[in-house]
């Protein structure tokens, strides 16, 4: 768990948010592929969780980050 959204490194880390029973996750590459910055990523993540887009600014929001290795599909023969 991180202390707040400012500790989230866009494009390097995936993020999971949780507030009460609502939660959502994005893999590290999602923000980069969509061209989103930190704030925009967090807004979309809140909406995915069924929360208001600015819920990431609320007290009680929990933030978890992780890294992942992304493997592409091999070329088809």
Backbone as a printed PyTorch tensor [residue, N CA C, xyz], in Angstrom:
tensor([[[  0.8610,  -1.1790,   0.0000],
         [  0.0000,   0.0000,   0.0000],
         [  0.9030,   1.2360,   0.0000]],

        [[  0.4990,   2.2260,  -0.7690],
         [  1.2350,   3.4860,  -0.7850],
         [  0.4180,   4.5320,  -0.0230]],

        [[  1.0670,   5.6110,   0.3760],
         [  0.4210,   6.6380,   1.1890],
         [ -0.6030,   7.4580,   0.4100]],

        [[ -0.3550,   7.6300,  -0.8870],
         [ -1.2640,   8.4450,  -1.6790],
         [ -0.9550,   8.3570,  -3.1510]],

        [[ -1.7910,   8.9750,  -3.9730],
         [ -1.6560,   8.8580,  -5.4220],
         [ -0.3760,   9.4630,  -5.9830]],

        [[  0.2490,  10.3790,  -5.2610],
         [  1.4870,  10.9930,  -5.7580],
         [  2.6400,  10.0000,  -5.8280]],

        [[  2.5130,   8.8710,  -5.1200],
         [  3.5650,   7.8550,  -5.1290],
         [  3.4250,   6.8760,  -6.3000]],

        [[  2.3460,   6.9600,  -7.0490],
         [  2.0850,   6.0880,  -8.1950],
         [  2.8850,   6.5700,  -9.3990]],

        [[  3.7040,   5.6850,  -9.9820],
         [  4.5280,   6.0170, -11.1360],
         [  3.8310,   5.5010, -12.3980]],

        [[  3.2530,   6.4120, -13.1590],
         [  2.4990,   6.0660, -14.3670],
         [  3.4170,   5.3910, -15.3900]],

        [[  2.9390,   4.2870, -15.9520],
         [  3.6830,   3.5780, -16.9880],
         [  4.6660,   2.5640, -16.4400]],

        [[  5.0710,   2.7150, -15.2040],
         [  6.0000,   1.7710, -14.5870],
         [  5.2670,   0.8090, -13.6550]],

        [[  4.2430,   1.3280, -12.9820],
         [  3.5050,   0.5260, -12.0010],
         [  2.0460,   0.3720, -12.4060]],

        [[  1.4820,  -0.7640, -12.0480],
         [  0.0500,  -0.9410, -12.1290],
         [ -0.5280,  -0.4010, -10.8370]],

        [[ -1.8320,  -0.1690, -10.8220],
         [ -2.4430,   0.3860,  -9.6160],
         [ -3.7920,  -0.2420,  -9.3410]],

        [[ -4.0470,  -0.4570,  -8.0640],
         [ -5.3350,  -0.9380,  -7.5850],
         [ -5.8290,   0.0790,  -6.5810]],

        [[ -7.0890,   0.4580,  -6.7070],
         [ -7.6970,   1.3500,  -5.7230],
         [ -8.8130,   0.6060,  -5.0150]],

        [[ -9.0520,   1.0070,  -3.7730],
         [-10.1280,   0.3830,  -3.0040],
         [-10.7200,   1.4210,  -2.0620]],

        [[-12.0390,   1.4840,  -2.0600],
         [-12.7720,   2.3100,  -1.1020],
         [-14.0260,   1.5430,  -0.7330]],

        [[-14.0920,   1.0970,   0.4950],
         [-15.2080,   0.2560,   0.9220],
         [-15.2060,  -1.0290,   0.1170]],

        [[-16.3300,  -1.3550,  -0.4900],
         [-16.4180,  -2.5890,  -1.2910],
         [-16.0950,  -2.3480,  -2.7680]],

        [[-15.8420,  -1.0950,  -3.1380],
         [-15.5220,  -0.7670,  -4.5360],
         [-14.0230,  -0.8700,  -4.7620]],

        [[-13.6350,  -1.4810,  -5.8740],
         [-12.2200,  -1.5560,  -6.2150],
         [-12.0670,  -1.7450,  -7.7160]],

        [[-10.8820,  -1.4010,  -8.2100],
         [-10.5670,  -1.5860,  -9.6270],
         [ -9.0520,  -1.5780,  -9.7780]],

        [[ -8.5930,  -2.1650, -10.8780],
         [ -7.1560,  -2.2650, -11.1200],
         [ -6.8520,  -1.9860, -12.5900]],

        [[ -5.7130,  -1.3640, -12.8270],
         [ -5.1600,  -1.2090, -14.1660],
         [ -3.7590,  -1.7960, -14.1620]],

        [[ -3.4240,  -2.5320, -15.1940],
         [ -2.0600,  -3.0290, -15.3860],
         [ -1.1480,  -1.8550, -15.7370]],

        [[  0.1580,  -2.0120, -15.5620],
         [  1.0780,  -0.8940, -15.8050],
         [  0.9780,  -0.2610, -17.1910]],

        [[  0.6990,  -1.0420, -18.2090],
         [  0.7080,  -0.5190, -19.5810],
         [ -0.5620,   0.2350, -19.9640]],

        [[ -1.6230,   0.1450, -19.1820],
         [ -2.9000,   0.7560, -19.5710],
         [ -2.7720,   2.2680, -19.7480]],

        [[ -2.2230,   2.9590, -18.7600],
         [ -2.1200,   4.4200, -18.8490],
         [ -1.2700,   4.8370, -20.0440]],

        [[ -0.1580,   4.1530, -20.2470],
         [  0.7370,   4.4820, -21.3560],
         [  0.0450,   4.2680, -22.6980]],

        [[ -0.6310,   3.1310, -22.8430],
         [ -1.3190,   2.8300, -24.1080],
         [ -2.4230,   3.8420, -24.4070]],

        [[ -3.0670,   4.3630, -23.3690],
         [ -4.1570,   5.3220, -23.5520],
         [ -3.6590,   6.7720, -23.6180]],

        [[ -2.3950,   6.9870, -23.2900],
         [ -1.8460,   8.3360, -23.2930],
         [ -2.2870,   9.1590, -22.0940]],

        [[ -2.5810,   8.4920, -20.9740],
         [ -3.0730,   9.1740, -19.7790],
         [ -1.9420,   9.5490, -18.8370]],

        [[ -2.0870,  10.6500, -18.1620],
         [ -1.2250,  11.0230, -17.0570],
         [ -1.7880,  10.4440, -15.7620]],

        [[ -1.1900,  10.8100, -14.6420],
         [ -1.6150,  10.2650, -13.3460],
         [ -3.0780,  10.5900, -13.0260]],

        [[ -3.4390,  11.8690, -13.0860],
         [ -4.7950,  12.2620, -12.7090],
         [ -5.8470,  11.5980, -13.5920]],

        [[ -5.5990,  11.5880, -14.8900],
         [ -6.5580,  10.9930, -15.8250],
         [ -6.6850,   9.4840, -15.5860]],

        [[ -5.5620,   8.8260, -15.3110],
         [ -5.5870,   7.3960, -15.0090],
         [ -6.4330,   7.1280, -13.7760]],

        [[ -6.2270,   7.9250, -12.7370],
         [ -6.9750,   7.7280, -11.4940],
         [ -8.4670,   8.0080, -11.6840]],

        [[ -8.8110,   8.9940, -12.5010],
         [-10.2260,   9.2780, -12.7960],
         [-10.8820,   8.0840, -13.4920]],

        [[-10.2100,   7.5300, -14.4980],
         [-10.7560,   6.3770, -15.2220],
         [-10.8490,   5.1520, -14.3060]],

        [[ -9.8820,   5.0020, -13.4330],
         [ -9.8840,   3.8690, -12.5140],
         [-11.0470,   3.9670, -11.5290]],

        [[-11.3190,   5.1620, -11.0430],
         [-12.4640,   5.3600, -10.1480],
         [-13.7760,   5.0360, -10.8540]],

        [[-13.9000,   5.4850, -12.0960],
         [-15.1180,   5.1800, -12.8560],
         [-15.2540,   3.6840, -13.0860]],

        [[-14.1550,   3.0110, -13.3380],
         [-14.1800,   1.5510, -13.5100],
         [-14.6810,   0.8720, -12.2440]],

        [[-14.3330,   1.4480, -11.0850],
         [-14.7540,   0.8820,  -9.8030],
         [-16.2020,   1.2400,  -9.4570]],

        [[-16.8290,   2.0780, -10.2890],
         [-18.2080,   2.4840, -10.0250],
         [-18.3080,   3.6830,  -9.0960]],

        [[-17.2030,   4.3920,  -8.9490],
         [-17.1600,   5.5700,  -8.0990],
         [-17.1780,   6.8310,  -8.9610]],

        [[-17.3420,   7.9840,  -8.3180],
         [-17.2380,   9.2350,  -9.0760],
         [-15.8030,   9.3940,  -9.5560]],

        [[-15.6180,  10.1100, -10.6500],
         [-14.2840,  10.1760, -11.2550],
         [-13.2390,  10.8240, -10.3520]],

        [[-13.6480,  11.6400,  -9.4180],
         [-12.6970,  12.2970,  -8.5220],
         [-12.6300,  11.6580,  -7.1370]],

        [[-13.1800,  10.4590,  -6.9980],
         [-13.1740,   9.7710,  -5.6990],
         [-11.7680,   9.4710,  -5.2130]],

        [[-10.7920,   9.4530,  -6.1210],
         [ -9.4160,   9.1780,  -5.7150],
         [ -8.8730,  10.2600,  -4.7940]],

        [[ -9.5200,  11.4030,  -4.7500],
         [ -9.0950,  12.5020,  -3.8780],
         [ -9.7040,  12.3970,  -2.4790]],

        [[-10.6610,  11.4820,  -2.2980],
         [-11.3900,  11.3590,  -1.0350],
         [-10.5670,  10.6840,   0.0590]],

        [[-10.8860,  11.0440,   1.2900],
         [-10.3130,  10.3260,   2.4260],
         [-10.8200,   8.8860,   2.3910]],

        [[-10.0190,   7.9760,   2.8440],
         [-10.4360,   6.5830,   2.8960],
         [-10.1220,   5.7740,   1.6530]],

        [[ -9.6100,   6.4260,   0.6020],
         [ -9.2280,   5.6900,  -0.6040],
         [ -7.8970,   5.0040,  -0.3360]],

        [[ -7.8140,   3.7300,  -0.6980],
         [ -6.5760,   2.9720,  -0.5390],
         [ -5.9490,   2.7790,  -1.9080]],

        [[ -4.6420,   2.8920,  -1.9630],
         [ -3.8880,   2.7620,  -3.2080],
         [ -2.8330,   1.6700,  -3.0480]],

        [[ -2.7850,   0.7670,  -4.0060],
         [ -1.7860,  -0.2980,  -4.0330],
         [ -1.1330,  -0.2850,  -5.4080]],

        [[  0.1800,  -0.4160,  -5.4550],
         [  0.8720,  -0.4620,  -6.7390],
         [  1.6360,  -1.7670,  -6.8680]],

        [[  1.9230,  -2.1200,  -8.1080],
         [  2.6450,  -3.3560,  -8.3960],
         [  3.3310,  -3.2110,  -9.7360]],

        [[  4.3120,  -4.0550,  -9.9740],
         [  4.9460,  -4.1110, -11.2850],
         [  4.6050,  -5.4550, -11.9110]],

        [[  4.7510,  -5.5350, -13.2090],
         [  4.4420,  -6.7680, -13.9240],
         [  5.3190,  -6.8740, -15.1600]],

        [[  5.6250,  -8.0940, -15.5320],
         [  6.3100,  -8.3290, -16.7940],
         [  5.2480,  -8.6280, -17.8290]],

        [[  5.2870,  -7.8810, -18.9130],
         [  4.2910,  -8.0480, -19.9680],
         [  4.9410,  -8.8060, -21.1160]],

        [[  4.3300,  -9.9020, -21.4990],
         [  4.8310, -10.7200, -22.5920],
         [  3.9150, -10.5420, -23.7900]],

        [[  4.5000, -10.2880, -24.9550],
         [  3.7090, -10.1910, -26.1780],
         [  3.5240, -11.5650, -26.7850]],

        [[  2.5610, -11.6480, -27.6520],
         [  2.3480, -12.9150, -28.3520],
         [  3.4660, -13.0970, -29.3730]],

        [[  3.8940, -14.3200, -29.5130],
         [  4.9280, -14.6200, -30.5160],
         [  4.3760, -14.5030, -31.9100]],

        [[  5.2480, -14.4160, -32.8720],
         [  4.7820, -14.3390, -34.2620],
         [  4.1580, -15.6570, -34.6460]],

        [[  3.0980, -15.5610, -35.3980],
         [  2.4040, -16.7690, -35.8440],
         [  3.0810, -17.2890, -37.0970]],

        [[  3.2020, -18.5960, -37.1850],
         [  3.8450, -19.1940, -38.3590],
         [  2.8210, -19.4740, -39.4170]]])
